[in-house]
Amino acid sequence: MGDVVELNTISKLPIPPEKCLQSALDMGLDEVVIAGFDREGNEQFWFSETDAGAILYLLERCRHELMKQVDREIEGSGDDAA
């Protein structure tokens, strides 16, 4: 069987939270924001930064990067219906 290669791209397949958290640890991040849902569907939110403005800035920067990645995926697919 061949090696498994991880792609740095947008996917419609879920990634286990454990894998995401381990990747964050492996990267040695200085600041983190973790948002998710527990098994009962309740929102949960953790952060390393205590300044609400800094948290919002980090979330918005990440949102901006996600939008750029989506745009690149659309452009790369040749789909003009975006």
Contacts in CASP RR format, 6 or more apart in sequence:
PFRMAT RR
TARGET T0000
AUTHOR 0000-0000-0000
METHOD contacts of the structure
MODEL  1
MGDVVELNTISKLPIPPEKCLQSALDMGLDEVVIAGFDREGNEQFWFSET
DAGAILYLLERCRHELMKQVDREIEGSGDDAA
9 69 0 8 1.000
9 73 0 8 1.000
10 69 0 8 1.000
10 70 0 8 1.000
10 73 0 8 1.000
21 34 0 8 1.000
24 32 0 8 1.000
30 48 0 8 1.000
31 47 0 8 1.000
31 48 0 8 1.000
31 49 0 8 1.000
31 54 0 8 1.000
31 58 0 8 1.000
32 46 0 8 1.000
32 47 0 8 1.000
32 48 0 8 1.000
33 45 0 8 1.000
33 46 0 8 1.000
33 47 0 8 1.000
33 48 0 8 1.000
33 49 0 8 1.000
33 55 0 8 1.000
33 58 0 8 1.000
33 59 0 8 1.000
33 62 0 8 1.000
34 44 0 8 1.000
34 45 0 8 1.000
34 46 0 8 1.000
34 47 0 8 1.000
35 43 0 8 1.000
35 44 0 8 1.000
35 45 0 8 1.000
35 46 0 8 1.000
36 43 0 8 1.000
36 44 0 8 1.000
36 45 0 8 1.000
37 43 0 8 1.000
37 44 0 8 1.000
38 44 0 8 1.000
47 55 0 8 1.000
49 55 0 8 1.000
49 58 0 8 1.000
74 82 0 8 1.000
END
